[in-house]
Amino acid sequence: MGLRDELIAASSIEIGNALADTYSAIVEHFVLQRWKSAGLDAGHFVEAARRFLELKLFGVATPIAKSLANFDQKALESYFKAGGDEAYRMLIPRVLWSLYALRNKRSIGHLGAVPANEIDISLLLNGSKWVLAEILRLESKLDLEATRALVSEVISRQHPVVWKSKMETRVLDASLEARYKAILLLALVGDMPESQLRSSVGYKNPTNFRKILKRLDKANLIAYSEEVCQISPLGTEKAELLASNFK
């Protein structure tokens, strides 16, 4: 099961799809550096997440076609006073309120003195990631390792140098050597088995690619095995340098 399946299982088809779609839209527009669009997406994510909270705390959610009540102190207190897990009553509502307030105080949904910028949208993106990770922590029906892998996928970093679609993942800087593409993918996407990493790098010869990975392992840039490849702290530093050079 993927993120969308887990969210639907934890709520409803309507709410689960809304959470998955709005989150995906934030990620897509963040990678494309469309800050205003990503900010609008974050507002929609908050609305979907509020409906998720309603279902968990009150047993019934506002339909997507119907407007929510204002997200004000009264709304926050209704969550606080409900019965349920502390994350749903106290933590997630406060995070959502902060995201929504920031979205409204920048020139995103309304004209404002301060235009949306990368640091603002980074907060909106990562706040959304935290909300989803917390939902997965509480609701996942997967085993521990599968849940950890799904959470890692959610919290993986976004950067324009890596393009991730429903079908494949690629490094967009075609000038980079295979070893550097591998480092970027592991740092920005997360752990991968050797076969998946080779496919994403676009390297045809499996024997030579394995040699590349073993050299990276020897240099302490990654931890290599056929089952899974992981980035090291040293590799993360290298990936950050490579990503900073991408325009």
Biotite code that builds the C-alpha atoms (Angstrom):
import biotite.structure as struc

atoms = struc.array([
    struc.Atom([0.000, 0.000, 0.000], chain_id="A", res_id=1, res_name="MET", atom_name="CA", element="C"),
    struc.Atom([1.156, 3.498, -0.817], chain_id="A", res_id=2, res_name="GLY", atom_name="CA", element="C"),
    struc.Atom([0.464, 6.829, 0.848], chain_id="A", res_id=3, res_name="LEU", atom_name="CA", element="C"),
    struc.Atom([-2.866, 7.340, -0.912], chain_id="A", res_id=4, res_name="ARG", atom_name="CA", element="C"),
    struc.Atom([-4.089, 3.865, 0.052], chain_id="A", res_id=5, res_name="ASP", atom_name="CA", element="C"),
    struc.Atom([-3.136, 4.410, 3.685], chain_id="A", res_id=6, res_name="GLU", atom_name="CA", element="C"),
    struc.Atom([-4.894, 7.786, 3.830], chain_id="A", res_id=7, res_name="LEU", atom_name="CA", element="C"),
    struc.Atom([-8.066, 6.372, 2.271], chain_id="A", res_id=8, res_name="ILE", atom_name="CA", element="C"),
    struc.Atom([-8.036, 3.405, 4.661], chain_id="A", res_id=9, res_name="ALA", atom_name="CA", element="C"),
    struc.Atom([-7.661, 5.816, 7.593], chain_id="A", res_id=10, res_name="ALA", atom_name="CA", element="C"),
    struc.Atom([-10.524, 8.085, 6.513], chain_id="A", res_id=11, res_name="SER", atom_name="CA", element="C"),
    struc.Atom([-12.614, 7.862, 3.330], chain_id="A", res_id=12, res_name="SER", atom_name="CA", element="C"),
    struc.Atom([-12.077, 7.806, -0.418], chain_id="A", res_id=13, res_name="ILE", atom_name="CA", element="C"),
    struc.Atom([-12.987, 11.482, -0.676], chain_id="A", res_id=14, res_name="GLU", atom_name="CA", element="C"),
    struc.Atom([-10.782, 12.705, 2.171], chain_id="A", res_id=15, res_name="ILE", atom_name="CA", element="C"),
    struc.Atom([-7.884, 10.329, 1.466], chain_id="A", res_id=16, res_name="GLY", atom_name="CA", element="C"),
    struc.Atom([-7.735, 11.385, -2.178], chain_id="A", res_id=17, res_name="ASN", atom_name="CA", element="C"),
    struc.Atom([-7.986, 15.058, -1.219], chain_id="A", res_id=18, res_name="ALA", atom_name="CA", element="C"),
    struc.Atom([-5.049, 14.749, 1.188], chain_id="A", res_id=19, res_name="LEU", atom_name="CA", element="C"),
    struc.Atom([-2.908, 12.838, -1.320], chain_id="A", res_id=20, res_name="ALA", atom_name="CA", element="C"),
    struc.Atom([-3.749, 15.127, -4.247], chain_id="A", res_id=21, res_name="ASP", atom_name="CA", element="C"),
    struc.Atom([-3.198, 18.413, -2.426], chain_id="A", res_id=22, res_name="THR", atom_name="CA", element="C"),
    struc.Atom([0.085, 17.192, -0.937], chain_id="A", res_id=23, res_name="TYR", atom_name="CA", element="C"),
    struc.Atom([1.309, 16.043, -4.364], chain_id="A", res_id=24, res_name="SER", atom_name="CA", element="C"),
    struc.Atom([0.401, 19.444, -5.785], chain_id="A", res_id=25, res_name="ALA", atom_name="CA", element="C"),
    struc.Atom([2.457, 21.232, -3.096], chain_id="A", res_id=26, res_name="ILE", atom_name="CA", element="C"),
    struc.Atom([5.474, 19.046, -3.903], chain_id="A", res_id=27, res_name="VAL", atom_name="CA", element="C"),
    struc.Atom([5.119, 19.518, -7.663], chain_id="A", res_id=28, res_name="GLU", atom_name="CA", element="C"),
    struc.Atom([4.858, 23.294, -7.505], chain_id="A", res_id=29, res_name="HIS", atom_name="CA", element="C"),
    struc.Atom([7.645, 23.529, -4.928], chain_id="A", res_id=30, res_name="PHE", atom_name="CA", element="C"),
    struc.Atom([10.005, 21.622, -7.222], chain_id="A", res_id=31, res_name="VAL", atom_name="CA", element="C"),
    struc.Atom([8.985, 23.892, -10.114], chain_id="A", res_id=32, res_name="LEU", atom_name="CA", element="C"),
    struc.Atom([9.597, 26.915, -7.816], chain_id="A", res_id=33, res_name="GLN", atom_name="CA", element="C"),
    struc.Atom([6.049, 28.162, -8.303], chain_id="A", res_id=34, res_name="ARG", atom_name="CA", element="C"),
    struc.Atom([5.759, 29.565, -4.811], chain_id="A", res_id=35, res_name="TRP", atom_name="CA", element="C"),
    struc.Atom([2.319, 31.123, -5.098], chain_id="A", res_id=36, res_name="LYS", atom_name="CA", element="C"),
    struc.Atom([0.778, 27.984, -6.573], chain_id="A", res_id=37, res_name="SER", atom_name="CA", element="C"),
    struc.Atom([2.377, 25.844, -3.866], chain_id="A", res_id=38, res_name="ALA", atom_name="CA", element="C"),
    struc.Atom([0.956, 28.202, -1.248], chain_id="A", res_id=39, res_name="GLY", atom_name="CA", element="C"),
    struc.Atom([-2.539, 27.822, -2.677], chain_id="A", res_id=40, res_name="LEU", atom_name="CA", element="C"),
    struc.Atom([-2.074, 24.053, -2.648], chain_id="A", res_id=41, res_name="ASP", atom_name="CA", element="C"),
    struc.Atom([-1.077, 24.232, 1.025], chain_id="A", res_id=42, res_name="ALA", atom_name="CA", element="C"),
    struc.Atom([-4.334, 26.010, 1.807], chain_id="A", res_id=43, res_name="GLY", atom_name="CA", element="C"),
    struc.Atom([-6.235, 23.197, 0.109], chain_id="A", res_id=44, res_name="HIS", atom_name="CA", element="C"),
    struc.Atom([-4.183, 20.639, 2.049], chain_id="A", res_id=45, res_name="PHE", atom_name="CA", element="C"),
    struc.Atom([-5.194, 22.299, 5.312], chain_id="A", res_id=46, res_name="VAL", atom_name="CA", element="C"),
    struc.Atom([-8.852, 22.086, 4.297], chain_id="A", res_id=47, res_name="GLU", atom_name="CA", element="C"),
    struc.Atom([-8.499, 18.378, 3.513], chain_id="A", res_id=48, res_name="ALA", atom_name="CA", element="C"),
    struc.Atom([-6.658, 17.758, 6.790], chain_id="A", res_id=49, res_name="ALA", atom_name="CA", element="C"),
    struc.Atom([-9.341, 19.584, 8.779], chain_id="A", res_id=50, res_name="ARG", atom_name="CA", element="C"),
    struc.Atom([-11.935, 17.227, 7.320], chain_id="A", res_id=51, res_name="ARG", atom_name="CA", element="C"),
    struc.Atom([-9.724, 14.302, 8.338], chain_id="A", res_id=52, res_name="PHE", atom_name="CA", element="C"),
    struc.Atom([-9.664, 15.653, 11.897], chain_id="A", res_id=53, res_name="LEU", atom_name="CA", element="C"),
    struc.Atom([-13.440, 16.117, 11.899], chain_id="A", res_id=54, res_name="GLU", atom_name="CA", element="C"),
    struc.Atom([-13.917, 12.490, 10.927], chain_id="A", res_id=55, res_name="LEU", atom_name="CA", element="C"),
    struc.Atom([-11.492, 11.251, 13.584], chain_id="A", res_id=56, res_name="LYS", atom_name="CA", element="C"),
    struc.Atom([-12.707, 13.484, 16.415], chain_id="A", res_id=57, res_name="LEU", atom_name="CA", element="C"),
    struc.Atom([-16.406, 13.974, 15.685], chain_id="A", res_id=58, res_name="PHE", atom_name="CA", element="C"),
    struc.Atom([-17.277, 10.955, 13.541], chain_id="A", res_id=59, res_name="GLY", atom_name="CA", element="C"),
    struc.Atom([-18.495, 12.999, 10.583], chain_id="A", res_id=60, res_name="VAL", atom_name="CA", element="C"),
    struc.Atom([-16.705, 15.340, 8.177], chain_id="A", res_id=61, res_name="ALA", atom_name="CA", element="C"),
    struc.Atom([-17.795, 18.361, 6.188], chain_id="A", res_id=62, res_name="THR", atom_name="CA", element="C"),
    struc.Atom([-18.310, 17.251, 2.551], chain_id="A", res_id=63, res_name="PRO", atom_name="CA", element="C"),
    struc.Atom([-15.737, 18.552, 0.072], chain_id="A", res_id=64, res_name="ILE", atom_name="CA", element="C"),
    struc.Atom([-18.479, 20.432, -1.796], chain_id="A", res_id=65, res_name="ALA", atom_name="CA", element="C"),
    struc.Atom([-19.441, 22.322, 1.369], chain_id="A", res_id=66, res_name="LYS", atom_name="CA", element="C"),
    struc.Atom([-17.415, 25.177, 2.881], chain_id="A", res_id=67, res_name="SER", atom_name="CA", element="C"),
    struc.Atom([-15.710, 24.683, 6.223], chain_id="A", res_id=68, res_name="LEU", atom_name="CA", element="C"),
    struc.Atom([-16.316, 26.952, 9.192], chain_id="A", res_id=69, res_name="ALA", atom_name="CA", element="C"),
    struc.Atom([-13.718, 29.683, 9.760], chain_id="A", res_id=70, res_name="ASN", atom_name="CA", element="C"),
    struc.Atom([-10.415, 28.389, 11.053], chain_id="A", res_id=71, res_name="PHE", atom_name="CA", element="C"),
    struc.Atom([-10.392, 30.550, 14.177], chain_id="A", res_id=72, res_name="ASP", atom_name="CA", element="C"),
    struc.Atom([-9.961, 30.132, 17.931], chain_id="A", res_id=73, res_name="GLN", atom_name="CA", element="C"),
    struc.Atom([-13.424, 28.610, 18.216], chain_id="A", res_id=74, res_name="LYS", atom_name="CA", element="C"),
    struc.Atom([-12.495, 25.942, 15.679], chain_id="A", res_id=75, res_name="ALA", atom_name="CA", element="C"),
    struc.Atom([-9.236, 25.204, 17.499], chain_id="A", res_id=76, res_name="LEU", atom_name="CA", element="C"),
    struc.Atom([-11.018, 24.872, 20.828], chain_id="A", res_id=77, res_name="GLU", atom_name="CA", element="C"),
    struc.Atom([-13.508, 22.420, 19.334], chain_id="A", res_id=78, res_name="SER", atom_name="CA", element="C"),
    struc.Atom([-10.583, 20.139, 18.491], chain_id="A", res_id=79, res_name="TYR", atom_name="CA", element="C"),
    struc.Atom([-8.970, 20.642, 21.901], chain_id="A", res_id=80, res_name="PHE", atom_name="CA", element="C"),
    struc.Atom([-12.153, 19.642, 23.720], chain_id="A", res_id=81, res_name="LYS", atom_name="CA", element="C"),
    struc.Atom([-12.885, 16.556, 21.631], chain_id="A", res_id=82, res_name="ALA", atom_name="CA", element="C"),
    struc.Atom([-12.114, 13.012, 22.671], chain_id="A", res_id=83, res_name="GLY", atom_name="CA", element="C"),
    struc.Atom([-9.299, 11.327, 20.812], chain_id="A", res_id=84, res_name="GLY", atom_name="CA", element="C"),
    struc.Atom([-5.546, 11.085, 20.407], chain_id="A", res_id=85, res_name="ASP", atom_name="CA", element="C"),
    struc.Atom([-3.572, 14.122, 21.523], chain_id="A", res_id=86, res_name="GLU", atom_name="CA", element="C"),
    struc.Atom([-2.043, 14.458, 18.067], chain_id="A", res_id=87, res_name="ALA", atom_name="CA", element="C"),
    struc.Atom([-5.507, 14.932, 16.542], chain_id="A", res_id=88, res_name="TYR", atom_name="CA", element="C"),
    struc.Atom([-6.772, 17.175, 19.328], chain_id="A", res_id=89, res_name="ARG", atom_name="CA", element="C"),
    struc.Atom([-3.767, 19.392, 20.042], chain_id="A", res_id=90, res_name="MET", atom_name="CA", element="C"),
    struc.Atom([-0.741, 18.978, 17.797], chain_id="A", res_id=91, res_name="LEU", atom_name="CA", element="C"),
    struc.Atom([-2.031, 18.678, 14.241], chain_id="A", res_id=92, res_name="ILE", atom_name="CA", element="C"),
    struc.Atom([-4.648, 21.458, 14.672], chain_id="A", res_id=93, res_name="PRO", atom_name="CA", element="C"),
    struc.Atom([-1.964, 23.892, 15.843], chain_id="A", res_id=94, res_name="ARG", atom_name="CA", element="C"),
    struc.Atom([0.320, 23.005, 12.933], chain_id="A", res_id=95, res_name="VAL", atom_name="CA", element="C"),
    struc.Atom([-2.543, 23.363, 10.445], chain_id="A", res_id=96, res_name="LEU", atom_name="CA", element="C"),
    struc.Atom([-3.550, 26.707, 11.915], chain_id="A", res_id=97, res_name="TRP", atom_name="CA", element="C"),
    struc.Atom([0.036, 27.967, 11.539], chain_id="A", res_id=98, res_name="SER", atom_name="CA", element="C"),
    struc.Atom([0.169, 26.821, 7.911], chain_id="A", res_id=99, res_name="LEU", atom_name="CA", element="C"),
    struc.Atom([-3.146, 28.449, 7.114], chain_id="A", res_id=100, res_name="TYR", atom_name="CA", element="C"),
    struc.Atom([-2.178, 31.684, 8.849], chain_id="A", res_id=101, res_name="ALA", atom_name="CA", element="C"),
    struc.Atom([1.094, 31.893, 6.899], chain_id="A", res_id=102, res_name="LEU", atom_name="CA", element="C"),
    struc.Atom([-0.730, 31.175, 3.655], chain_id="A", res_id=103, res_name="ARG", atom_name="CA", element="C"),
    struc.Atom([-3.127, 34.050, 4.405], chain_id="A", res_id=104, res_name="ASN", atom_name="CA", element="C"),
    struc.Atom([-0.408, 36.508, 5.490], chain_id="A", res_id=105, res_name="LYS", atom_name="CA", element="C"),
    struc.Atom([1.588, 36.209, 2.287], chain_id="A", res_id=106, res_name="ARG", atom_name="CA", element="C"),
    struc.Atom([0.473, 37.366, -1.141], chain_id="A", res_id=107, res_name="SER", atom_name="CA", element="C"),
    struc.Atom([-0.941, 33.963, -2.052], chain_id="A", res_id=108, res_name="ILE", atom_name="CA", element="C"),
    struc.Atom([-4.695, 33.688, -1.656], chain_id="A", res_id=109, res_name="GLY", atom_name="CA", element="C"),
    struc.Atom([-5.042, 37.451, -1.295], chain_id="A", res_id=110, res_name="HIS", atom_name="CA", element="C"),
    struc.Atom([-2.979, 40.495, -2.220], chain_id="A", res_id=111, res_name="LEU", atom_name="CA", element="C"),
    struc.Atom([-0.435, 41.254, 0.482], chain_id="A", res_id=112, res_name="GLY", atom_name="CA", element="C"),
    struc.Atom([2.644, 43.300, 1.204], chain_id="A", res_id=113, res_name="ALA", atom_name="CA", element="C"),
    struc.Atom([4.956, 40.260, 1.315], chain_id="A", res_id=114, res_name="VAL", atom_name="CA", element="C"),
    struc.Atom([5.090, 37.962, -1.739], chain_id="A", res_id=115, res_name="PRO", atom_name="CA", element="C"),
    struc.Atom([5.405, 34.223, -1.261], chain_id="A", res_id=116, res_name="ALA", atom_name="CA", element="C"),
    struc.Atom([9.009, 33.072, -1.316], chain_id="A", res_id=117, res_name="ASN", atom_name="CA", element="C"),
    struc.Atom([11.004, 29.871, -0.993], chain_id="A", res_id=118, res_name="GLU", atom_name="CA", element="C"),
    struc.Atom([11.442, 29.951, 2.776], chain_id="A", res_id=119, res_name="ILE", atom_name="CA", element="C"),
    struc.Atom([7.694, 30.445, 3.314], chain_id="A", res_id=120, res_name="ASP", atom_name="CA", element="C"),
    struc.Atom([6.775, 27.594, 1.006], chain_id="A", res_id=121, res_name="ILE", atom_name="CA", element="C"),
    struc.Atom([9.463, 25.377, 2.549], chain_id="A", res_id=122, res_name="SER", atom_name="CA", element="C"),
    struc.Atom([7.654, 25.768, 5.862], chain_id="A", res_id=123, res_name="LEU", atom_name="CA", element="C"),
    struc.Atom([4.281, 24.996, 4.272], chain_id="A", res_id=124, res_name="LEU", atom_name="CA", element="C"),
    struc.Atom([5.700, 21.933, 2.531], chain_id="A", res_id=125, res_name="LEU", atom_name="CA", element="C"),
    struc.Atom([7.465, 20.545, 5.587], chain_id="A", res_id=126, res_name="ASN", atom_name="CA", element="C"),
    struc.Atom([4.504, 21.274, 7.844], chain_id="A", res_id=127, res_name="GLY", atom_name="CA", element="C"),
    struc.Atom([2.348, 19.231, 5.477], chain_id="A", res_id=128, res_name="SER", atom_name="CA", element="C"),
    struc.Atom([4.926, 16.437, 5.561], chain_id="A", res_id=129, res_name="LYS", atom_name="CA", element="C"),
    struc.Atom([4.825, 16.394, 9.360], chain_id="A", res_id=130, res_name="TRP", atom_name="CA", element="C"),
    struc.Atom([1.031, 16.142, 9.386], chain_id="A", res_id=131, res_name="VAL", atom_name="CA", element="C"),
    struc.Atom([1.082, 13.196, 6.972], chain_id="A", res_id=132, res_name="LEU", atom_name="CA", element="C"),
    struc.Atom([3.889, 11.463, 8.876], chain_id="A", res_id=133, res_name="ALA", atom_name="CA", element="C"),
    struc.Atom([1.915, 11.816, 12.110], chain_id="A", res_id=134, res_name="GLU", atom_name="CA", element="C"),
    struc.Atom([-1.197, 10.374, 10.475], chain_id="A", res_id=135, res_name="ILE", atom_name="CA", element="C"),
    struc.Atom([0.841, 7.421, 9.210], chain_id="A", res_id=136, res_name="LEU", atom_name="CA", element="C"),
    struc.Atom([2.327, 6.909, 12.678], chain_id="A", res_id=137, res_name="ARG", atom_name="CA", element="C"),
    struc.Atom([-1.146, 6.613, 14.156], chain_id="A", res_id=138, res_name="LEU", atom_name="CA", element="C"),
    struc.Atom([-3.075, 4.939, 11.371], chain_id="A", res_id=139, res_name="GLU", atom_name="CA", element="C"),
    struc.Atom([-0.791, 2.759, 9.241], chain_id="A", res_id=140, res_name="SER", atom_name="CA", element="C"),
    struc.Atom([-1.884, -0.861, 8.901], chain_id="A", res_id=141, res_name="LYS", atom_name="CA", element="C"),
    struc.Atom([1.487, -1.824, 7.431], chain_id="A", res_id=142, res_name="LEU", atom_name="CA", element="C"),
    struc.Atom([4.198, -3.576, 9.396], chain_id="A", res_id=143, res_name="ASP", atom_name="CA", element="C"),
    struc.Atom([6.824, -1.468, 11.141], chain_id="A", res_id=144, res_name="LEU", atom_name="CA", element="C"),
    struc.Atom([9.439, -1.575, 8.384], chain_id="A", res_id=145, res_name="GLU", atom_name="CA", element="C"),
    struc.Atom([6.937, -0.817, 5.623], chain_id="A", res_id=146, res_name="ALA", atom_name="CA", element="C"),
    struc.Atom([5.537, 2.086, 7.651], chain_id="A", res_id=147, res_name="THR", atom_name="CA", element="C"),
    struc.Atom([9.033, 3.469, 8.211], chain_id="A", res_id=148, res_name="ARG", atom_name="CA", element="C"),
    struc.Atom([9.729, 3.238, 4.476], chain_id="A", res_id=149, res_name="ALA", atom_name="CA", element="C"),
    struc.Atom([6.505, 5.088, 3.663], chain_id="A", res_id=150, res_name="LEU", atom_name="CA", element="C"),
    struc.Atom([7.239, 7.814, 6.212], chain_id="A", res_id=151, res_name="VAL", atom_name="CA", element="C"),
    struc.Atom([10.768, 8.148, 4.786], chain_id="A", res_id=152, res_name="SER", atom_name="CA", element="C"),
    struc.Atom([9.269, 8.614, 1.336], chain_id="A", res_id=153, res_name="GLU", atom_name="CA", element="C"),
    struc.Atom([6.963, 11.350, 2.633], chain_id="A", res_id=154, res_name="VAL", atom_name="CA", element="C"),
    struc.Atom([9.695, 13.261, 4.455], chain_id="A", res_id=155, res_name="ILE", atom_name="CA", element="C"),
    struc.Atom([12.284, 12.939, 1.666], chain_id="A", res_id=156, res_name="SER", atom_name="CA", element="C"),
    struc.Atom([13.619, 16.308, 0.537], chain_id="A", res_id=157, res_name="ARG", atom_name="CA", element="C"),
    struc.Atom([12.493, 18.041, -2.648], chain_id="A", res_id=158, res_name="GLN", atom_name="CA", element="C"),
    struc.Atom([14.864, 19.812, -5.017], chain_id="A", res_id=159, res_name="HIS", atom_name="CA", element="C"),
    struc.Atom([14.495, 20.873, -8.675], chain_id="A", res_id=160, res_name="PRO", atom_name="CA", element="C"),
    struc.Atom([17.471, 18.715, -9.688], chain_id="A", res_id=161, res_name="VAL", atom_name="CA", element="C"),
    struc.Atom([15.413, 15.556, -9.061], chain_id="A", res_id=162, res_name="VAL", atom_name="CA", element="C"),
    struc.Atom([12.182, 14.945, -10.935], chain_id="A", res_id=163, res_name="TRP", atom_name="CA", element="C"),
    struc.Atom([9.851, 12.316, -9.557], chain_id="A", res_id=164, res_name="LYS", atom_name="CA", element="C"),
    struc.Atom([6.738, 11.323, -11.473], chain_id="A", res_id=165, res_name="SER", atom_name="CA", element="C"),
    struc.Atom([4.272, 8.486, -10.985], chain_id="A", res_id=166, res_name="LYS", atom_name="CA", element="C"),
    struc.Atom([6.258, 6.404, -13.477], chain_id="A", res_id=167, res_name="MET", atom_name="CA", element="C"),
    struc.Atom([9.907, 7.178, -12.777], chain_id="A", res_id=168, res_name="GLU", atom_name="CA", element="C"),
    struc.Atom([12.507, 9.256, -10.962], chain_id="A", res_id=169, res_name="THR", atom_name="CA", element="C"),
    struc.Atom([15.319, 11.101, -12.720], chain_id="A", res_id=170, res_name="ARG", atom_name="CA", element="C"),
    struc.Atom([18.167, 13.520, -12.102], chain_id="A", res_id=171, res_name="VAL", atom_name="CA", element="C"),
    struc.Atom([17.580, 16.424, -14.471], chain_id="A", res_id=172, res_name="LEU", atom_name="CA", element="C"),
    struc.Atom([21.218, 17.505, -14.699], chain_id="A", res_id=173, res_name="ASP", atom_name="CA", element="C"),
    struc.Atom([22.261, 15.327, -17.653], chain_id="A", res_id=174, res_name="ALA", atom_name="CA", element="C"),
    struc.Atom([25.878, 16.504, -17.380], chain_id="A", res_id=175, res_name="SER", atom_name="CA", element="C"),
    struc.Atom([26.469, 14.661, -14.097], chain_id="A", res_id=176, res_name="LEU", atom_name="CA", element="C"),
    struc.Atom([28.351, 11.372, -13.949], chain_id="A", res_id=177, res_name="GLU", atom_name="CA", element="C"),
    struc.Atom([26.444, 8.278, -12.840], chain_id="A", res_id=178, res_name="ALA", atom_name="CA", element="C"),
    struc.Atom([28.103, 8.266, -9.399], chain_id="A", res_id=179, res_name="ARG", atom_name="CA", element="C"),
    struc.Atom([26.887, 11.801, -8.682], chain_id="A", res_id=180, res_name="TYR", atom_name="CA", element="C"),
    struc.Atom([23.375, 11.012, -9.903], chain_id="A", res_id=181, res_name="LYS", atom_name="CA", element="C"),
    struc.Atom([23.325, 8.042, -7.538], chain_id="A", res_id=182, res_name="ALA", atom_name="CA", element="C"),
    struc.Atom([24.372, 10.229, -4.598], chain_id="A", res_id=183, res_name="ILE", atom_name="CA", element="C"),
    struc.Atom([21.689, 12.819, -5.391], chain_id="A", res_id=184, res_name="LEU", atom_name="CA", element="C"),
    struc.Atom([18.964, 10.222, -5.717], chain_id="A", res_id=185, res_name="LEU", atom_name="CA", element="C"),
    struc.Atom([19.801, 8.534, -2.426], chain_id="A", res_id=186, res_name="LEU", atom_name="CA", element="C"),
    struc.Atom([20.019, 11.873, -0.620], chain_id="A", res_id=187, res_name="ALA", atom_name="CA", element="C"),
    struc.Atom([16.889, 13.484, -2.052], chain_id="A", res_id=188, res_name="LEU", atom_name="CA", element="C"),
    struc.Atom([14.627, 10.490, -2.678], chain_id="A", res_id=189, res_name="VAL", atom_name="CA", element="C"),
    struc.Atom([15.740, 7.995, -0.032], chain_id="A", res_id=190, res_name="GLY", atom_name="CA", element="C"),
    struc.Atom([16.996, 4.437, 0.235], chain_id="A", res_id=191, res_name="ASP", atom_name="CA", element="C"),
    struc.Atom([16.781, 2.346, -2.948], chain_id="A", res_id=192, res_name="MET", atom_name="CA", element="C"),
    struc.Atom([17.587, -1.205, -3.989], chain_id="A", res_id=193, res_name="PRO", atom_name="CA", element="C"),
    struc.Atom([20.439, -1.439, -6.473], chain_id="A", res_id=194, res_name="GLU", atom_name="CA", element="C"),
    struc.Atom([18.175, -2.268, -9.443], chain_id="A", res_id=195, res_name="SER", atom_name="CA", element="C"),
    struc.Atom([15.895, 0.716, -8.845], chain_id="A", res_id=196, res_name="GLN", atom_name="CA", element="C"),
    struc.Atom([18.827, 3.069, -8.384], chain_id="A", res_id=197, res_name="LEU", atom_name="CA", element="C"),
    struc.Atom([20.440, 1.904, -11.626], chain_id="A", res_id=198, res_name="ARG", atom_name="CA", element="C"),
    struc.Atom([17.150, 2.389, -13.480], chain_id="A", res_id=199, res_name="SER", atom_name="CA", element="C"),
    struc.Atom([16.748, 5.922, -12.097], chain_id="A", res_id=200, res_name="SER", atom_name="CA", element="C"),
    struc.Atom([20.337, 6.813, -12.980], chain_id="A", res_id=201, res_name="VAL", atom_name="CA", element="C"),
    struc.Atom([19.783, 5.417, -16.475], chain_id="A", res_id=202, res_name="GLY", atom_name="CA", element="C"),
    struc.Atom([22.832, 3.149, -16.403], chain_id="A", res_id=203, res_name="TYR", atom_name="CA", element="C"),
    struc.Atom([22.562, 0.073, -18.632], chain_id="A", res_id=204, res_name="LYS", atom_name="CA", element="C"),
    struc.Atom([25.461, -2.121, -17.522], chain_id="A", res_id=205, res_name="ASN", atom_name="CA", element="C"),
    struc.Atom([24.645, -3.697, -14.114], chain_id="A", res_id=206, res_name="PRO", atom_name="CA", element="C"),
    struc.Atom([28.171, -5.014, -13.539], chain_id="A", res_id=207, res_name="THR", atom_name="CA", element="C"),
    struc.Atom([29.835, -1.631, -14.055], chain_id="A", res_id=208, res_name="ASN", atom_name="CA", element="C"),
    struc.Atom([27.154, 0.147, -12.063], chain_id="A", res_id=209, res_name="PHE", atom_name="CA", element="C"),
    struc.Atom([27.777, -2.183, -9.127], chain_id="A", res_id=210, res_name="ARG", atom_name="CA", element="C"),
    struc.Atom([31.459, -1.253, -9.293], chain_id="A", res_id=211, res_name="LYS", atom_name="CA", element="C"),
    struc.Atom([30.497, 2.428, -9.117], chain_id="A", res_id=212, res_name="ILE", atom_name="CA", element="C"),
    struc.Atom([28.360, 1.811, -6.043], chain_id="A", res_id=213, res_name="LEU", atom_name="CA", element="C"),
    struc.Atom([31.084, -0.197, -4.327], chain_id="A", res_id=214, res_name="LYS", atom_name="CA", element="C"),
    struc.Atom([33.561, 2.637, -4.891], chain_id="A", res_id=215, res_name="ARG", atom_name="CA", element="C"),
    struc.Atom([31.076, 5.060, -3.341], chain_id="A", res_id=216, res_name="LEU", atom_name="CA", element="C"),
    struc.Atom([30.718, 2.676, -0.429], chain_id="A", res_id=217, res_name="ASP", atom_name="CA", element="C"),
    struc.Atom([34.496, 2.453, 0.005], chain_id="A", res_id=218, res_name="LYS", atom_name="CA", element="C"),
    struc.Atom([34.655, 6.263, 0.060], chain_id="A", res_id=219, res_name="ALA", atom_name="CA", element="C"),
    struc.Atom([31.986, 6.267, 2.814], chain_id="A", res_id=220, res_name="ASN", atom_name="CA", element="C"),
    struc.Atom([29.568, 8.237, 0.653], chain_id="A", res_id=221, res_name="LEU", atom_name="CA", element="C"),
    struc.Atom([26.936, 5.491, 0.701], chain_id="A", res_id=222, res_name="ILE", atom_name="CA", element="C"),
    struc.Atom([26.265, 2.144, 2.356], chain_id="A", res_id=223, res_name="ALA", atom_name="CA", element="C"),
    struc.Atom([25.885, -0.463, -0.350], chain_id="A", res_id=224, res_name="TYR", atom_name="CA", element="C"),
    struc.Atom([24.141, -3.806, -0.599], chain_id="A", res_id=225, res_name="SER", atom_name="CA", element="C"),
    struc.Atom([22.152, -5.346, -3.438], chain_id="A", res_id=226, res_name="GLU", atom_name="CA", element="C"),
    struc.Atom([19.018, -5.156, -1.298], chain_id="A", res_id=227, res_name="GLU", atom_name="CA", element="C"),
    struc.Atom([19.298, -1.480, -0.370], chain_id="A", res_id=228, res_name="VAL", atom_name="CA", element="C"),
    struc.Atom([21.623, 1.476, -0.869], chain_id="A", res_id=229, res_name="CYS", atom_name="CA", element="C"),
    struc.Atom([21.688, 4.275, 1.728], chain_id="A", res_id=230, res_name="GLN", atom_name="CA", element="C"),
    struc.Atom([23.279, 7.712, 1.756], chain_id="A", res_id=231, res_name="ILE", atom_name="CA", element="C"),
    struc.Atom([25.818, 8.521, 4.488], chain_id="A", res_id=232, res_name="SER", atom_name="CA", element="C"),
    struc.Atom([26.279, 11.893, 6.253], chain_id="A", res_id=233, res_name="PRO", atom_name="CA", element="C"),
    struc.Atom([29.337, 12.468, 4.068], chain_id="A", res_id=234, res_name="LEU", atom_name="CA", element="C"),
    struc.Atom([27.298, 11.602, 0.987], chain_id="A", res_id=235, res_name="GLY", atom_name="CA", element="C"),
    struc.Atom([24.564, 13.989, 2.072], chain_id="A", res_id=236, res_name="THR", atom_name="CA", element="C"),
    struc.Atom([27.089, 16.834, 2.216], chain_id="A", res_id=237, res_name="GLU", atom_name="CA", element="C"),
    struc.Atom([28.254, 15.972, -1.303], chain_id="A", res_id=238, res_name="LYS", atom_name="CA", element="C"),
    struc.Atom([24.669, 15.834, -2.550], chain_id="A", res_id=239, res_name="ALA", atom_name="CA", element="C"),
    struc.Atom([23.916, 19.265, -1.095], chain_id="A", res_id=240, res_name="GLU", atom_name="CA", element="C"),
    struc.Atom([26.907, 20.698, -2.946], chain_id="A", res_id=241, res_name="LEU", atom_name="CA", element="C"),
    struc.Atom([25.825, 19.063, -6.205], chain_id="A", res_id=242, res_name="LEU", atom_name="CA", element="C"),
    struc.Atom([22.247, 20.280, -5.799], chain_id="A", res_id=243, res_name="ALA", atom_name="CA", element="C"),
    struc.Atom([23.343, 23.843, -5.064], chain_id="A", res_id=244, res_name="SER", atom_name="CA", element="C"),
    struc.Atom([25.076, 23.995, -8.452], chain_id="A", res_id=245, res_name="ASN", atom_name="CA", element="C"),
    struc.Atom([21.907, 23.117, -10.354], chain_id="A", res_id=246, res_name="PHE", atom_name="CA", element="C"),
    struc.Atom([20.087, 26.064, -11.927], chain_id="A", res_id=247, res_name="LYS", atom_name="CA", element="C"),
])
